[in-house]
Amino acid sequence: MWKSILAWYYKRQALKALDQKRYADAERALQRIADVQPLDAEWSFRRAVVVLEQQDFSQALRFLNDTLRQDPKHADAHLNLGYIHHELGNDAEALTHLTEAIRLQPKSGKAYYNRARIFMEKGEYPTALTDLDQAIRYAPTAEAYNNRGLTYYRLEDYAKALADFDQAIALNPKYAGAYQNRAQTKYALRDYDGFNADSDQAHALMQ
């Protein structure tokens, strides 16, 4: 009985620390929960998020794999495993997890976005474009528009690239990278005044 009460107390502490982005405090509370009782899938996932925020990939892998051991259909665990494996250079493993995340959660814009990043890096631009269309459909972020713009740029479809960079900047007017990319697109379209204006704006934002 006392273990359940103690675990409940530490869970409240962990949730409060997570909400306030005090990740070191959250990890201490989560360890105390684990000392009292085994973490279920959802609490293992929360612990993975905490250590991932602290860039501890090895521990994050451990807790995410524990999450999947208890709940193989945990879409967010697959999503985060895809992200980590990509960061570690394990693209085959990353693609496996991201594809499973999409299967389990077909409207996950983030999963499509992360998978598209891998296809972009591999030079598989038409495949990346398909995923970015879905990413924008479900989560129309400035980053997704920027990456689709880059994909169109590399496919030499400059008009569509320009439209996507415009949208990325509309969503985030302080997005220096999007200004840089739009500048290069305008240069390709021989809009040299536009190239200079966007280059200056990108430089100003990076100061």
Secondary structure as the mmCIF struct_conf table of DSSP 4:
data_model
#
loop_
_struct_conf.conf_type_id
_struct_conf.id
_struct_conf.beg_label_comp_id
_struct_conf.beg_label_asym_id
_struct_conf.beg_label_seq_id
_struct_conf.end_label_comp_id
_struct_conf.end_label_asym_id
_struct_conf.end_label_seq_id
HELX_RH_AL_P HELX_RH_AL_P1 TRP A 2 ASP A 19
TURN_TY1_P TURN_TY1_P1 GLN A 20 LYS A 21
HELX_RH_AL_P HELX_RH_AL_P2 TYR A 23 VAL A 36
BEND BEND1 GLN A 37 GLN A 37
HELX_RH_AL_P HELX_RH_AL_P3 ALA A 41 GLU A 53
TURN_TY1_P TURN_TY1_P2 GLN A 54 GLN A 55
HELX_RH_AL_P HELX_RH_AL_P4 PHE A 57 GLN A 70
TURN_TY1_P TURN_TY1_P3 PRO A 72 LYS A 73
HELX_RH_AL_P HELX_RH_AL_P5 ALA A 75 GLU A 87
TURN_TY1_P TURN_TY1_P4 LEU A 88 GLY A 89
HELX_RH_AL_P HELX_RH_AL_P6 ASP A 91 LEU A 104
TURN_TY1_P TURN_TY1_P5 PRO A 106 LYS A 107
HELX_RH_AL_P HELX_RH_AL_P7 GLY A 109 GLU A 121
TURN_TY1_P TURN_TY1_P6 LYS A 122 GLY A 123
HELX_RH_AL_P HELX_RH_AL_P8 TYR A 125 TYR A 138
HELX_RH_AL_P HELX_RH_AL_P9 ALA A 142 ARG A 154
TURN_TY1_P TURN_TY1_P7 LEU A 155 GLU A 156
HELX_RH_AL_P HELX_RH_AL_P10 TYR A 158 LEU A 171
TURN_TY1_P TURN_TY1_P8 PRO A 173 LYS A 174
HELX_RH_AL_P HELX_RH_AL_P11 ALA A 176 ALA A 188
TURN_TY1_P TURN_TY1_P9 LEU A 189 ARG A 190
HELX_RH_AL_P HELX_RH_AL_P12 TYR A 192 LEU A 205
TURN_TY1_P TURN_TY1_P10 MET A 206 MET A 206
#
